[in-house]
Structure formats: structure tokens, C-alpha cells
Amino acid sequence: MLLSHHAACDFDRTWCIAGVRVCTRCLGVVVGAGACEAFLGRVLPLGVACAFAVPGMLDYTLHELHVTQSSNRRRVLTGVALGAFVATLIAAGWHGDWRTLTAGVCWFVALQFAATWFLFRAGRVEEILQRYENAARSVDRQQM
């Protein structure tokens, strides 16, 4: 799991590049953040950037609720949009725009809270945590 935070049970959410597991959404975030600066030459207005953070959260939440089936292609695309949001926050912090940075971080925390709340209400949080714990135990047993 050098470049992926996913346990083996979720390797379907990664690509294996040169023998290394890479999270597809995180790869999209890096590409999106770089593209935002490289191609636009600037970051997005905060409102637009905040809107770009929503598709990734929706994709993850709806996938975990079994409403839709996500794909690595979709994860990369929503990651690119999320990357534009991240680039906006990084630039705000770099230039000392603490209001924009604070508002963006609050928005991101609110999105995380909303996703967790929906998963909790649907009774999915424990199952997700159990899946990761089981995968971690499996890796521990293999290493012994």
C-alpha cells in the first residue's frame, strides 16, 4: 500500500502501476490540482471549487450505499474535479487568504460529515470498518 490507502479488499479501487498500487481517486486529485494551475494559470473561484468537491463525495457515498456502482474511470474523473478544489485551498493558504481557506476546509468537513451521516443512517459504517479491519488482520497473519 505504498501509494494507496486501500486495503487489499478494495484493490478494485486502485490501479497497479509499475507494481505499485495507486488509488485512482487520489491520482485524479493530483492530476486535477496540477491541471488547474497549469492550464488555467490560476485557481477557481471558491464557489466553483466547492461545487467541484461534490461529485467525488456523491460517487463514494452512493457506491457505499449500493445505489450505484462506481468505476475507476469515474473515480479518476471525480478526483480531477476534487483536485481543482484542493488546488484552490492550497493557493488560498499559500497567499494568506485565510477566509477562503477556512471556508473551503469547513465545506470539505461538512461534505465528509454528510457522507458519514448517510452511511451511518443506512447502517453501513460498521460494515465498512469491519471490511478494513478484516483485511488488516489478514495482512498481519500473512506477515507472521
PyMOL commands that set and color helices and strands:
alter all, ss='L'
color gray80, all
select helices_A, chain A and resi 8-13+24-40+46-64+72-94+98-121+125-143
alter helices_A, ss='H'
color red, helices_A
select strands_A, chain A and resi 14-17+20-23
alter strands_A, ss='S'
color yellow, strands_A
deselect
rebuild
show_as cartoon
